[in-house]
Amino acid sequence: MTYKDLNVYQRAYKVAIDLHRFLERSGGNFSTDEINQLKGMSRDVAGNIAEGFSQRTPKAKRFFNFKALDIVHRLLMDFDFLHDVQRLPDDMYRRFYEEYEVCAKILYTINKSILEKANQ
């Protein structure tokens, strides 16, 4: 098994690709800085999940999963903001927001599981 087999990685990777494609098509609604920031954060979620998978200790695994989770929360805040200032259409807002919420829930569950196994 590799990180690519993790459901949360697959979801985070796919939504990052979808976000990149959306930003490329509708770049006029966003500044260059916003585009670069959203693209970078979306890649970093999947990257931290992959990096966490390769760690040997539970503490290190949780560290990278929490880094991914922190970035997810920042993305959710950015989606809220861009939607509220009417620069992110309703359908795309719901799509990206809901998918990253699922990733957050999975990451919480994984971290809880890692902690429980470490305490056994």
Biopython code that builds the backbone (N, CA, C, O; Angstrom):
import numpy as np
from Bio.PDB.StructureBuilder import StructureBuilder

atoms = [
    (1, "MET", "N", (0.842, -1.181, 0.000)),
    (1, "MET", "CA", (0.000, 0.000, 0.000)),
    (1, "MET", "C", (0.888, 1.246, 0.000)),
    (1, "MET", "O", (1.924, 1.289, 0.664)),
    (2, "THR", "N", (0.463, 2.251, -0.753)),
    (2, "THR", "CA", (1.158, 3.532, -0.783)),
    (2, "THR", "C", (0.163, 4.641, -0.444)),
    (2, "THR", "O", (-1.035, 4.397, -0.300)),
    (3, "TYR", "N", (0.674, 5.845, -0.320)),
    (3, "TYR", "CA", (-0.194, 6.990, -0.039)),
    (3, "TYR", "C", (-1.249, 7.163, -1.128)),
    (3, "TYR", "O", (-2.336, 7.679, -0.869)),
    (4, "LYS", "N", (-0.926, 6.731, -2.348)),
    (4, "LYS", "CA", (-1.882, 6.863, -3.456)),
    (4, "LYS", "C", (-3.118, 5.999, -3.263)),
    (4, "LYS", "O", (-4.144, 6.236, -3.900)),
    (5, "ASP", "N", (-3.031, 4.998, -2.390)),
    (5, "ASP", "CA", (-4.174, 4.130, -2.109)),
    (5, "ASP", "C", (-5.114, 4.737, -1.071)),
    (5, "ASP", "O", (-6.235, 4.258, -0.901)),
    (6, "LEU", "N", (-4.677, 5.775, -0.382)),
    (6, "LEU", "CA", (-5.520, 6.397, 0.643)),
    (6, "LEU", "C", (-6.655, 7.186, -0.003)),
    (6, "LEU", "O", (-6.429, 7.994, -0.904)),
    (7, "ASN", "N", (-7.867, 6.945, 0.464)),
    (7, "ASN", "CA", (-9.024, 7.666, -0.045)),
    (7, "ASN", "C", (-8.854, 9.169, 0.111)),
    (7, "ASN", "O", (-9.188, 9.929, -0.797)),
    (8, "VAL", "N", (-8.340, 9.601, 1.247)),
    (8, "VAL", "CA", (-8.188, 11.027, 1.488)),
    (8, "VAL", "C", (-7.176, 11.641, 0.521)),
    (8, "VAL", "O", (-7.359, 12.773, 0.073)),
    (9, "TYR", "N", (-6.124, 10.915, 0.200)),
    (9, "TYR", "CA", (-5.155, 11.425, -0.770)),
    (9, "TYR", "C", (-5.810, 11.544, -2.145)),
    (9, "TYR", "O", (-5.681, 12.570, -2.813)),
    (10, "GLN", "N", (-6.510, 10.494, -2.562)),
    (10, "GLN", "CA", (-7.167, 10.508, -3.869)),
    (10, "GLN", "C", (-8.138, 11.676, -3.994)),
    (10, "GLN", "O", (-8.189, 12.344, -5.027)),
    (11, "ARG", "N", (-8.904, 11.915, -2.941)),
    (11, "ARG", "CA", (-9.874, 13.013, -2.950)),
    (11, "ARG", "C", (-9.159, 14.359, -2.995)),
    (11, "ARG", "O", (-9.518, 15.231, -3.787)),
    (12, "ALA", "N", (-8.142, 14.528, -2.142)),
    (12, "ALA", "CA", (-7.410, 15.790, -2.092)),
    (12, "ALA", "C", (-6.698, 16.063, -3.420)),
    (12, "ALA", "O", (-6.660, 17.201, -3.887)),
    (13, "TYR", "N", (-6.146, 15.029, -4.013)),
    (13, "TYR", "CA", (-5.449, 15.188, -5.297)),
    (13, "TYR", "C", (-6.433, 15.588, -6.397)),
    (13, "TYR", "O", (-6.164, 16.499, -7.180)),
    (14, "LYS", "N", (-7.579, 14.896, -6.447)),
    (14, "LYS", "CA", (-8.577, 15.198, -7.484)),
    (14, "LYS", "C", (-9.144, 16.604, -7.332)),
    (14, "LYS", "O", (-9.270, 17.327, -8.320)),
    (15, "VAL", "N", (-9.487, 17.001, -6.114)),
    (15, "VAL", "CA", (-10.041, 18.339, -5.940)),
    (15, "VAL", "C", (-8.990, 19.406, -6.234)),
    (15, "VAL", "O", (-9.336, 20.492, -6.700)),
    (16, "ALA", "N", (-7.722, 19.122, -5.973)),
    (16, "ALA", "CA", (-6.654, 20.069, -6.325)),
    (16, "ALA", "C", (-6.584, 20.245, -7.839)),
    (16, "ALA", "O", (-6.449, 21.366, -8.328)),
    (17, "ILE", "N", (-6.674, 19.159, -8.570)),
    (17, "ILE", "CA", (-6.672, 19.251, -10.042)),
    (17, "ILE", "C", (-7.884, 20.034, -10.523)),
    (17, "ILE", "O", (-7.767, 20.897, -11.394)),
    (18, "ASP", "N", (-9.049, 19.731, -9.956)),
    (18, "ASP", "CA", (-10.266, 20.447, -10.341)),
    (18, "ASP", "C", (-10.155, 21.936, -10.042)),
    (18, "ASP", "O", (-10.581, 22.767, -10.845)),
    (19, "LEU", "N", (-9.583, 22.274, -8.890)),
    (19, "LEU", "CA", (-9.407, 23.679, -8.527)),
    (19, "LEU", "C", (-8.435, 24.361, -9.481)),
    (19, "LEU", "O", (-8.681, 25.487, -9.915)),
    (20, "HIS", "N", (-7.347, 23.699, -9.807)),
    (20, "HIS", "CA", (-6.377, 24.264, -10.767)),
    (20, "HIS", "C", (-7.056, 24.551, -12.101)),
    (20, "HIS", "O", (-6.897, 25.634, -12.664)),
    (21, "ARG", "N", (-7.803, 23.593, -12.596)),
    (21, "ARG", "CA", (-8.476, 23.770, -13.890)),
    (21, "ARG", "C", (-9.490, 24.903, -13.837)),
    (21, "ARG", "O", (-9.579, 25.711, -14.761)),
    (22, "PHE", "N", (-10.249, 24.956, -12.756)),
    (22, "PHE", "CA", (-11.220, 26.039, -12.596)),
    (22, "PHE", "C", (-10.518, 27.393, -12.588)),
    (22, "PHE", "O", (-10.961, 28.323, -13.262)),
    (23, "LEU", "N", (-9.437, 27.512, -11.839)),
    (23, "LEU", "CA", (-8.718, 28.788, -11.756)),
    (23, "LEU", "C", (-8.119, 29.182, -13.102)),
    (23, "LEU", "O", (-8.083, 30.364, -13.445)),
    (24, "GLU", "N", (-7.652, 28.203, -13.862)),
    (24, "GLU", "CA", (-7.101, 28.503, -15.189)),
    (24, "GLU", "C", (-8.188, 29.033, -16.132)),
    (24, "GLU", "O", (-7.936, 29.927, -16.939)),
    (25, "ARG", "N", (-9.391, 28.476, -16.021)),
    (25, "ARG", "CA", (-10.498, 28.899, -16.893)),
    (25, "ARG", "C", (-11.076, 30.251, -16.488)),
    (25, "ARG", "O", (-11.506, 31.021, -17.346)),
    (26, "SER", "N", (-11.090, 30.543, -15.199)),
    (26, "SER", "CA", (-11.758, 31.761, -14.742)),
    (26, "SER", "C", (-10.801, 32.687, -14.009)),
    (26, "SER", "O", (-11.186, 33.355, -13.049)),
    (27, "GLY", "N", (-9.576, 32.724, -14.455)),
    (27, "GLY", "CA", (-8.543, 33.511, -13.789)),
    (27, "GLY", "C", (-8.849, 34.987, -13.667)),
    (27, "GLY", "O", (-8.320, 35.651, -12.776)),
    (28, "GLY", "N", (-9.696, 35.520, -14.547)),
    (28, "GLY", "CA", (-10.015, 36.935, -14.503)),
    (28, "GLY", "C", (-10.731, 37.359, -13.238)),
    (28, "GLY", "O", (-10.718, 38.540, -12.889)),
    (29, "ASN", "N", (-11.354, 36.426, -12.549)),
    (29, "ASN", "CA", (-12.062, 36.742, -11.305)),
    (29, "ASN", "C", (-11.131, 36.827, -10.104)),
    (29, "ASN", "O", (-11.537, 37.254, -9.023)),
    (30, "PHE", "N", (-9.875, 36.416, -10.298)),
    (30, "PHE", "CA", (-8.950, 36.309, -9.179)),
    (30, "PHE", "C", (-7.634, 36.983, -9.524)),
    (30, "PHE", "O", (-7.223, 37.017, -10.684)),
    (31, "SER", "N", (-6.981, 37.518, -8.503)),
    (31, "SER", "CA", (-5.661, 38.106, -8.728)),
    (31, "SER", "C", (-4.648, 36.973, -8.926)),
    (31, "SER", "O", (-4.907, 35.823, -8.570)),
    (32, "THR", "N", (-3.518, 37.312, -9.488)),
    (32, "THR", "CA", (-2.446, 36.331, -9.673)),
    (32, "THR", "C", (-2.022, 35.745, -8.340)),
    (32, "THR", "O", (-1.771, 34.544, -8.237)),
    (33, "ASP", "N", (-1.941, 36.589, -7.315)),
    (33, "ASP", "CA", (-1.564, 36.100, -5.976)),
    (33, "ASP", "C", (-2.589, 35.101, -5.446)),
    (33, "ASP", "O", (-2.218, 34.073, -4.879)),
    (34, "GLU", "N", (-3.876, 35.399, -5.629)),
    (34, "GLU", "CA", (-4.918, 34.478, -5.162)),
    (34, "GLU", "C", (-4.842, 33.142, -5.894)),
    (34, "GLU", "O", (-4.963, 32.080, -5.282)),
    (35, "ILE", "N", (-4.644, 33.204, -7.189)),
    (35, "ILE", "CA", (-4.536, 31.976, -7.985)),
    (35, "ILE", "C", (-3.353, 31.146, -7.509)),
    (35, "ILE", "O", (-3.486, 29.946, -7.268)),
    (36, "ASN", "N", (-2.201, 31.784, -7.376)),
    (36, "ASN", "CA", (-1.003, 31.060, -6.940)),
    (36, "ASN", "C", (-1.174, 30.492, -5.532)),
    (36, "ASN", "O", (-0.759, 29.366, -5.259)),
    (37, "GLN", "N", (-1.785, 31.271, -4.644)),
    (37, "GLN", "CA", (-1.980, 30.806, -3.277)),
    (37, "GLN", "C", (-2.931, 29.610, -3.234)),
    (37, "GLN", "O", (-2.631, 28.614, -2.576)),
    (38, "LEU", "N", (-4.064, 29.691, -3.920)),
    (38, "LEU", "CA", (-5.028, 28.588, -3.922)),
    (38, "LEU", "C", (-4.434, 27.334, -4.568)),
    (38, "LEU", "O", (-4.629, 26.223, -4.074)),
    (39, "LYS", "N", (-3.723, 27.516, -5.655)),
    (39, "LYS", "CA", (-3.081, 26.364, -6.309)),
    (39, "LYS", "C", (-2.054, 25.719, -5.384)),
    (39, "LYS", "O", (-2.023, 24.498, -5.237)),
    (40, "GLY", "N", (-1.221, 26.537, -4.769)),
    (40, "GLY", "CA", (-0.186, 26.007, -3.883)),
    (40, "GLY", "C", (-0.768, 25.281, -2.683)),
    (40, "GLY", "O", (-0.310, 24.196, -2.325)),
    (41, "MET", "N", (-1.784, 25.884, -2.059)),
    (41, "MET", "CA", (-2.387, 25.239, -0.892)),
    (41, "MET", "C", (-3.057, 23.929, -1.270)),
    (41, "MET", "O", (-2.978, 22.954, -0.522)),
    (42, "SER", "N", (-3.718, 23.893, -2.426)),
    (42, "SER", "CA", (-4.392, 22.652, -2.819)),
    (42, "SER", "C", (-3.377, 21.530, -3.041)),
    (42, "SER", "O", (-3.630, 20.381, -2.680)),
    (43, "ARG", "N", (-2.239, 21.862, -3.628)),
    (43, "ARG", "CA", (-1.179, 20.858, -3.794)),
    (43, "ARG", "C", (-0.588, 20.453, -2.454)),
    (43, "ARG", "O", (-0.256, 19.286, -2.245)),
    (44, "ASP", "N", (-0.457, 21.413, -1.546)),
    (44, "ASP", "CA", (0.138, 21.128, -0.243)),
    (44, "ASP", "C", (-0.711, 20.181, 0.604)),
    (44, "ASP", "O", (-0.169, 19.416, 1.401)),
    (45, "VAL", "N", (-2.022, 20.220, 0.444)),
    (45, "VAL", "CA", (-2.867, 19.277, 1.180)),
    (45, "VAL", "C", (-2.481, 17.855, 0.799)),
    (45, "VAL", "O", (-2.174, 17.034, 1.664)),
    (46, "ALA", "N", (-2.497, 17.567, -0.503)),
    (46, "ALA", "CA", (-2.139, 16.226, -0.971)),
    (46, "ALA", "C", (-0.683, 15.893, -0.628)),
    (46, "ALA", "O", (-0.378, 14.759, -0.259)),
    (47, "GLY", "N", (0.203, 16.864, -0.747)),
    (47, "GLY", "CA", (1.609, 16.637, -0.441)),
    (47, "GLY", "C", (1.849, 16.267, 1.014)),
    (47, "GLY", "O", (2.651, 15.380, 1.308)),
    (48, "ASN", "N", (1.162, 16.936, 1.918)),
    (48, "ASN", "CA", (1.328, 16.612, 3.337)),
    (48, "ASN", "C", (0.730, 15.257, 3.683)),
    (48, "ASN", "O", (1.256, 14.551, 4.543)),
    (49, "ILE", "N", (-0.350, 14.890, 3.029)),
    (49, "ILE", "CA", (-0.915, 13.554, 3.236)),
    (49, "ILE", "C", (0.099, 12.501, 2.792)),
    (49, "ILE", "O", (0.336, 11.520, 3.497)),
    (50, "ALA", "N", (0.693, 12.712, 1.623)),
    (50, "ALA", "CA", (1.700, 11.771, 1.117)),
    (50, "ALA", "C", (2.901, 11.712, 2.051)),
    (50, "ALA", "O", (3.400, 10.631, 2.360)),
    (51, "GLU", "N", (3.358, 12.860, 2.493)),
    (51, "GLU", "CA", (4.527, 12.890, 3.376)),
    (51, "GLU", "C", (4.232, 12.241, 4.724)),
    (51, "GLU", "O", (5.084, 11.550, 5.284)),
    (52, "GLY", "N", (3.032, 12.461, 5.240)),
    (52, "GLY", "CA", (2.646, 11.843, 6.503)),
    (52, "GLY", "C", (2.596, 10.329, 6.414)),
    (52, "GLY", "O", (2.934, 9.631, 7.370)),
    (53, "PHE", "N", (2.176, 9.824, 5.269)),
    (53, "PHE", "CA", (2.086, 8.381, 5.087)),
    (53, "PHE", "C", (3.445, 7.711, 5.217)),
    (53, "PHE", "O", (3.548, 6.591, 5.716)),
    (54, "SER", "N", (4.487, 8.401, 4.767)),
    (54, "SER", "CA", (5.826, 7.796, 4.752)),
    (54, "SER", "C", (6.542, 7.871, 6.101)),
    (54, "SER", "O", (7.614, 7.288, 6.264)),
    (55, "GLN", "N", (5.968, 8.574, 7.055)),
    (55, "GLN", "CA", (6.626, 8.732, 8.353)),
    (55, "GLN", "C", (6.536, 7.455, 9.177)),
    (55, "GLN", "O", (5.568, 6.701, 9.070)),
    (56, "ARG", "N", (7.542, 7.224, 9.989)),
    (56, "ARG", "CA", (7.612, 5.985, 10.781)),
    (56, "ARG", "C", (6.932, 6.100, 12.140)),
    (56, "ARG", "O", (6.376, 5.117, 12.630)),
    (57, "THR", "N", (6.965, 7.261, 12.748)),
    (57, "THR", "CA", (6.404, 7.377, 14.090)),
    (57, "THR", "C", (4.986, 7.951, 14.033)),
    (57, "THR", "O", (4.673, 8.747, 13.147)),
    (58, "PRO", "N", (4.141, 7.552, 14.962)),
    (58, "PRO", "CA", (2.786, 8.111, 15.021)),
    (58, "PRO", "C", (2.796, 9.634, 15.147)),
    (58, "PRO", "O", (1.981, 10.321, 14.532)),
    (59, "LYS", "N", (3.719, 10.151, 15.944)),
    (59, "LYS", "CA", (3.801, 11.604, 16.134)),
    (59, "LYS", "C", (4.081, 12.312, 14.810)),
    (59, "LYS", "O", (3.458, 13.328, 14.502)),
    (60, "ALA", "N", (5.004, 11.784, 14.038)),
    (60, "ALA", "CA", (5.340, 12.388, 12.746)),
    (60, "ALA", "C", (4.181, 12.258, 11.761)),
    (60, "ALA", "O", (3.883, 13.199, 11.025)),
    (61, "LYS", "N", (3.531, 11.104, 11.744)),
    (61, "LYS", "CA", (2.370, 10.912, 10.867)),
    (61, "LYS", "C", (1.292, 11.949, 11.184)),
    (61, "LYS", "O", (0.743, 12.580, 10.281)),
    (62, "ARG", "N", (0.995, 12.118, 12.471)),
    (62, "ARG", "CA", (-0.034, 13.063, 12.886)),
    (62, "ARG", "C", (0.372, 14.496, 12.556)),
    (62, "ARG", "O", (-0.472, 15.313, 12.187)),
    (63, "PHE", "N", (1.668, 14.802, 12.690)),
    (63, "PHE", "CA", (2.150, 16.147, 12.384)),
    (63, "PHE", "C", (1.799, 16.536, 10.945)),
    (63, "PHE", "O", (1.252, 17.612, 10.704)),
    (64, "PHE", "N", (2.116, 15.658, 9.998)),
    (64, "PHE", "CA", (1.852, 15.977, 8.598)),
    (64, "PHE", "C", (0.358, 15.968, 8.283)),
    (64, "PHE", "O", (-0.112, 16.758, 7.464)),
    (65, "ASN", "N", (-0.384, 15.078, 8.930)),
    (65, "ASN", "CA", (-1.835, 15.079, 8.721)),
    (65, "ASN", "C", (-2.454, 16.368, 9.264)),
    (65, "ASN", "O", (-3.375, 16.923, 8.664)),
    (66, "PHE", "N", (-1.939, 16.840, 10.408)),
    (66, "PHE", "CA", (-2.447, 18.100, 10.950)),
    (66, "PHE", "C", (-2.032, 19.286, 10.073)),
    (66, "PHE", "O", (-2.780, 20.255, 9.949)),
    (67, "LYS", "N", (-0.854, 19.214, 9.470)),
    (67, "LYS", "CA", (-0.465, 20.271, 8.521)),
    (67, "LYS", "C", (-1.450, 20.312, 7.359)),
    (67, "LYS", "O", (-1.885, 21.386, 6.944)),
    (68, "ALA", "N", (-1.802, 19.133, 6.834)),
    (68, "ALA", "CA", (-2.777, 19.067, 5.743)),
    (68, "ALA", "C", (-4.111, 19.639, 6.210)),
    (68, "ALA", "O", (-4.767, 20.378, 5.476)),
    (69, "LEU", "N", (-4.503, 19.301, 7.414)),
    (69, "LEU", "CA", (-5.772, 19.779, 7.967)),
    (69, "LEU", "C", (-5.763, 21.303, 8.147)),
    (69, "LEU", "O", (-6.762, 21.966, 7.868)),
    (70, "ASP", "N", (-4.651, 21.849, 8.606)),
    (70, "ASP", "CA", (-4.540, 23.308, 8.736)),
    (70, "ASP", "C", (-4.742, 23.995, 7.387)),
    (70, "ASP", "O", (-5.418, 25.020, 7.297)),
    (71, "ILE", "N", (-4.159, 23.430, 6.358)),
    (71, "ILE", "CA", (-4.277, 24.022, 5.026)),
    (71, "ILE", "C", (-5.712, 23.898, 4.515)),
    (71, "ILE", "O", (-6.231, 24.816, 3.880)),
    (72, "VAL", "N", (-6.348, 22.764, 4.792)),
    (72, "VAL", "CA", (-7.756, 22.599, 4.410)),
    (72, "VAL", "C", (-8.595, 23.704, 5.053)),
    (72, "VAL", "O", (-9.434, 24.313, 4.388)),
    (73, "HIS", "N", (-8.374, 23.963, 6.333)),
    (73, "HIS", "CA", (-9.147, 25.012, 7.008)),
    (73, "HIS", "C", (-8.898, 26.382, 6.389)),
    (73, "HIS", "O", (-9.819, 27.191, 6.278)),
    (74, "ARG", "N", (-7.670, 26.642, 5.991)),
    (74, "ARG", "CA", (-7.377, 27.918, 5.331)),
    (74, "ARG", "C", (-8.073, 27.996, 3.971)),
    (74, "ARG", "O", (-8.600, 29.045, 3.601)),
    (75, "LEU", "N", (-8.075, 26.893, 3.233)),
    (75, "LEU", "CA", (-8.789, 26.878, 1.952)),
    (75, "LEU", "C", (-10.278, 27.133, 2.163)),
    (75, "LEU", "O", (-10.888, 27.894, 1.411)),
    (76, "LEU", "N", (-10.862, 26.510, 3.170)),
    (76, "LEU", "CA", (-12.290, 26.707, 3.442)),
    (76, "LEU", "C", (-12.589, 28.170, 3.754)),
    (76, "LEU", "O", (-13.600, 28.710, 3.305)),
    (77, "MET", "N", (-11.720, 28.802, 4.515)),
    (77, "MET", "CA", (-11.897, 30.224, 4.813)),
    (77, "MET", "C", (-11.800, 31.061, 3.541)),
    (77, "MET", "O", (-12.596, 31.976, 3.333)),
    (78, "ASP", "N", (-10.829, 30.746, 2.696)),
    (78, "ASP", "CA", (-10.687, 31.482, 1.437)),
    (78, "ASP", "C", (-11.905, 31.282, 0.543)),
    (78, "ASP", "O", (-12.370, 32.233, -0.085)),
    (79, "PHE", "N", (-12.426, 30.061, 0.478)),
    (79, "PHE", "CA", (-13.632, 29.817, -0.318)),
    (79, "PHE", "C", (-14.804, 30.623, 0.225)),
    (79, "PHE", "O", (-15.564, 31.210, -0.545)),
    (80, "ASP", "N", (-14.955, 30.653, 1.560)),
    (80, "ASP", "CA", (-16.018, 31.473, 2.163)),
    (80, "ASP", "C", (-15.876, 32.928, 1.746)),
    (80, "ASP", "O", (-16.842, 33.560, 1.319)),
    (81, "PHE", "N", (-14.672, 33.449, 1.873)),
    (81, "PHE", "CA", (-14.435, 34.859, 1.560)),
    (81, "PHE", "C", (-14.732, 35.155, 0.091)),
    (81, "PHE", "O", (-15.464, 36.092, -0.227)),
    (82, "LEU", "N", (-14.159, 34.351, -0.796)),
    (82, "LEU", "CA", (-14.344, 34.596, -2.224)),
    (82, "LEU", "C", (-15.807, 34.445, -2.632)),
    (82, "LEU", "O", (-16.282, 35.151, -3.522)),
    (83, "HIS", "N", (-16.508, 33.546, -1.997)),
    (83, "HIS", "CA", (-17.937, 33.386, -2.260)),
    (83, "HIS", "C", (-18.711, 34.589, -1.736)),
    (83, "HIS", "O", (-19.598, 35.099, -2.421)),
    (84, "ASP", "N", (-18.386, 35.046, -0.534)),
    (84, "ASP", "CA", (-19.113, 36.159, 0.073)),
    (84, "ASP", "C", (-18.900, 37.477, -0.659)),
    (84, "ASP", "O", (-19.772, 38.345, -0.633)),
    (85, "VAL", "N", (-17.755, 37.637, -1.310)),
    (85, "VAL", "CA", (-17.533, 38.844, -2.112)),
    (85, "VAL", "C", (-17.923, 38.604, -3.574)),
    (85, "VAL", "O", (-17.580, 39.385, -4.461)),
    (86, "GLN", "N", (-18.638, 37.520, -3.797)),
    (86, "GLN", "CA", (-19.246, 37.179, -5.091)),
    (86, "GLN", "C", (-18.231, 37.012, -6.216)),
    (86, "GLN", "O", (-18.461, 37.426, -7.352)),
    (87, "ARG", "N", (-17.098, 36.392, -5.871)),
    (87, "ARG", "CA", (-16.097, 36.100, -6.891)),
    (87, "ARG", "C", (-15.958, 34.609, -7.139)),
    (87, "ARG", "O", (-15.298, 34.195, -8.093)),
    (88, "LEU", "N", (-16.579, 33.796, -6.284)),
    (88, "LEU", "CA", (-16.584, 32.340, -6.450)),
    (88, "LEU", "C", (-18.047, 31.919, -6.600)),
    (88, "LEU", "O", (-18.824, 32.033, -5.652)),
    (89, "PRO", "N", (-18.424, 31.435, -7.784)),
    (89, "PRO", "CA", (-19.829, 31.080, -8.027)),
    (89, "PRO", "C", (-20.337, 30.004, -7.060)),
    (89, "PRO", "O", (-19.574, 29.167, -6.578)),
    (90, "ASP", "N", (-21.636, 30.052, -6.795)),
    (90, "ASP", "CA", (-22.258, 29.126, -5.843)),
    (90, "ASP", "C", (-21.913, 27.669, -6.114)),
    (90, "ASP", "O", (-21.542, 26.942, -5.193)),
    (91, "ASP", "N", (-22.029, 27.232, -7.359)),
    (91, "ASP", "CA", (-21.801, 25.814, -7.668)),
    (91, "ASP", "C", (-20.361, 25.397, -7.385)),
    (91, "ASP", "O", (-20.125, 24.310, -6.858)),
    (92, "MET", "N", (-19.403, 26.245, -7.728)),
    (92, "MET", "CA", (-18.000, 25.904, -7.489)),
    (92, "MET", "C", (-17.676, 26.002, -5.998)),
    (92, "MET", "O", (-16.911, 25.199, -5.464)),
    (93, "TYR", "N", (-18.262, 26.983, -5.343)),
    (93, "TYR", "CA", (-18.075, 27.106, -3.901)),
    (93, "TYR", "C", (-18.521, 25.827, -3.209)),
    (93, "TYR", "O", (-17.771, 25.253, -2.420)),
    (94, "ARG", "N", (-19.733, 25.380, -3.498)),
    (94, "ARG", "CA", (-20.240, 24.157, -2.860)),
    (94, "ARG", "C", (-19.371, 22.950, -3.193)),
    (94, "ARG", "O", (-19.058, 22.142, -2.319)),
    (95, "ARG", "N", (-18.988, 22.833, -4.445)),
    (95, "ARG", "CA", (-18.192, 21.687, -4.883)),
    (95, "ARG", "C", (-16.861, 21.603, -4.128)),
    (95, "ARG", "O", (-16.528, 20.568, -3.552)),
    (96, "PHE", "N", (-16.110, 22.703, -4.140)),
    (96, "PHE", "CA", (-14.799, 22.697, -3.488)),
    (96, "PHE", "C", (-14.943, 22.617, -1.974)),
    (96, "PHE", "O", (-14.210, 21.874, -1.320)),
    (97, "TYR", "N", (-15.873, 23.370, -1.416)),
    (97, "TYR", "CA", (-16.054, 23.392, 0.030)),
    (97, "TYR", "C", (-16.428, 22.014, 0.553)),
    (97, "TYR", "O", (-15.837, 21.525, 1.515)),
    (98, "GLU", "N", (-17.406, 21.394, -0.084)),
    (98, "GLU", "CA", (-17.867, 20.081, 0.379)),
    (98, "GLU", "C", (-16.772, 19.024, 0.275)),
    (98, "GLU", "O", (-16.627, 18.188, 1.167)),
    (99, "GLU", "N", (-16.014, 19.058, -0.793)),
    (99, "GLU", "CA", (-14.972, 18.043, -0.956)),
    (99, "GLU", "C", (-13.863, 18.220, 0.078)),
    (99, "GLU", "O", (-13.375, 17.238, 0.636)),
    (100, "TYR", "N", (-13.462, 19.461, 0.335)),
    (100, "TYR", "CA", (-12.440, 19.679, 1.360)),
    (100, "TYR", "C", (-12.969, 19.403, 2.765)),
    (100, "TYR", "O", (-12.198, 19.014, 3.642)),
    (101, "GLU", "N", (-14.264, 19.593, 2.996)),
    (101, "GLU", "CA", (-14.841, 19.212, 4.291)),
    (101, "GLU", "C", (-14.738, 17.705, 4.508)),
    (101, "GLU", "O", (-14.437, 17.248, 5.611)),
    (102, "VAL", "N", (-14.988, 16.938, 3.449)),
    (102, "VAL", "CA", (-14.852, 15.479, 3.544)),
    (102, "VAL", "C", (-13.400, 15.122, 3.859)),
    (102, "VAL", "O", (-13.138, 14.269, 4.707)),
    (103, "CYS", "N", (-12.463, 15.772, 3.181)),
    (103, "CYS", "CA", (-11.033, 15.517, 3.457)),
    (103, "CYS", "C", (-10.711, 15.821, 4.920)),
    (103, "CYS", "O", (-9.985, 15.064, 5.565)),
    (104, "ALA", "N", (-11.242, 16.912, 5.441)),
    (104, "ALA", "CA", (-10.983, 17.275, 6.843)),
    (104, "ALA", "C", (-11.507, 16.204, 7.783)),
    (104, "ALA", "O", (-10.821, 15.825, 8.733)),
    (105, "LYS", "N", (-12.699, 15.719, 7.534)),
    (105, "LYS", "CA", (-13.285, 14.683, 8.394)),
    (105, "LYS", "C", (-12.455, 13.405, 8.350)),
    (105, "LYS", "O", (-12.248, 12.759, 9.378)),
    (106, "ILE", "N", (-11.982, 13.040, 7.167)),
    (106, "ILE", "CA", (-11.158, 11.839, 7.044)),
    (106, "ILE", "C", (-9.834, 12.031, 7.785)),
    (106, "ILE", "O", (-9.378, 11.122, 8.479)),
    (107, "LEU", "N", (-9.220, 13.196, 7.645)),
    (107, "LEU", "CA", (-7.954, 13.465, 8.329)),
    (107, "LEU", "C", (-8.136, 13.427, 9.847)),
    (107, "LEU", "O", (-7.281, 12.895, 10.555)),
    (108, "TYR", "N", (-9.230, 13.979, 10.351)),
    (108, "TYR", "CA", (-9.510, 13.893, 11.788)),
    (108, "TYR", "C", (-9.608, 12.436, 12.226)),
    (108, "TYR", "O", (-9.050, 12.051, 13.254)),
    (109, "THR", "N", (-10.313, 11.636, 11.449)),
    (109, "THR", "CA", (-10.485, 10.223, 11.781)),
    (109, "THR", "C", (-9.154, 9.485, 11.760)),
    (109, "THR", "O", (-8.876, 8.679, 12.648)),
    (110, "ILE", "N", (-8.338, 9.753, 10.759)),
    (110, "ILE", "CA", (-7.022, 9.115, 10.669)),
    (110, "ILE", "C", (-6.173, 9.492, 11.876)),
    (110, "ILE", "O", (-5.543, 8.627, 12.485)),
    (111, "ASN", "N", (-6.151, 10.771, 12.224)),
    (111, "ASN", "CA", (-5.341, 11.214, 13.362)),
    (111, "ASN", "C", (-5.827, 10.602, 14.665)),
    (111, "ASN", "O", (-5.016, 10.244, 15.519)),
    (112, "LYS", "N", (-7.117, 10.480, 14.828)),
    (112, "LYS", "CA", (-7.672, 9.843, 16.029)),
    (112, "LYS", "C", (-7.251, 8.380, 16.089)),
    (112, "LYS", "O", (-6.892, 7.873, 17.152)),
    (113, "SER", "N", (-7.296, 7.707, 14.948)),
    (113, "SER", "CA", (-6.901, 6.303, 14.870)),
    (113, "SER", "C", (-5.420, 6.115, 15.181)),
    (113, "SER", "O", (-5.043, 5.180, 15.888)),
    (114, "ILE", "N", (-4.584, 7.000, 14.653)),
    (114, "ILE", "CA", (-3.145, 6.928, 14.914)),
    (114, "ILE", "C", (-2.881, 7.107, 16.401)),
    (114, "ILE", "O", (-2.069, 6.386, 16.982)),
    (115, "LEU", "N", (-3.561, 8.063, 17.016)),
    (115, "LEU", "CA", (-3.372, 8.322, 18.432)),
    (115, "LEU", "C", (-3.836, 7.121, 19.273)),
    (115, "LEU", "O", (-3.160, 6.728, 20.224)),
    (116, "GLU", "N", (-4.959, 6.558, 18.926)),
    (116, "GLU", "CA", (-5.471, 5.389, 19.667)),
    (116, "GLU", "C", (-4.518, 4.200, 19.562)),
    (116, "GLU", "O", (-4.274, 3.509, 20.551)),
    (117, "LYS", "N", (-3.987, 3.964, 18.380)),
    (117, "LYS", "CA", (-3.039, 2.848, 18.200)),
    (117, "LYS", "C", (-1.749, 3.107, 18.979)),
    (117, "LYS", "O", (-1.158, 2.182, 19.536)),
    (118, "ALA", "N", (-1.318, 4.366, 19.013)),
    (118, "ALA", "CA", (-0.086, 4.710, 19.727)),
    (118, "ALA", "C", (-0.262, 4.532, 21.238)),
    (118, "ALA", "O", (0.705, 4.248, 21.945)),
    (119, "ASN", "N", (-1.478, 4.695, 21.727)),
    (119, "ASN", "CA", (-1.738, 4.598, 23.162)),
    (119, "ASN", "C", (-2.064, 3.184, 23.618)),
    (119, "ASN", "O", (-2.299, 2.968, 24.806)),
    (120, "GLN", "N", (-2.084, 2.238, 22.727)),
    (120, "GLN", "CA", (-2.388, 0.841, 23.098)),
    (120, "GLN", "C", (-1.185, 0.148, 23.661)),
    (120, "GLN", "O", (-1.262, -1.026, 24.023)),
]
sb = StructureBuilder()
sb.init_structure("model")
sb.init_model(0)
sb.init_chain("A")
sb.init_seg("    ")
for serial, (resi, resn, name, xyz) in enumerate(atoms, 1):
    if name == "N":
        sb.init_residue(resn, " ", resi, " ")
    sb.init_atom(name, np.array(xyz, "f"), 0.0, 1.0, " ", f" {name:<3s}", serial, name[0])
structure = sb.get_structure()
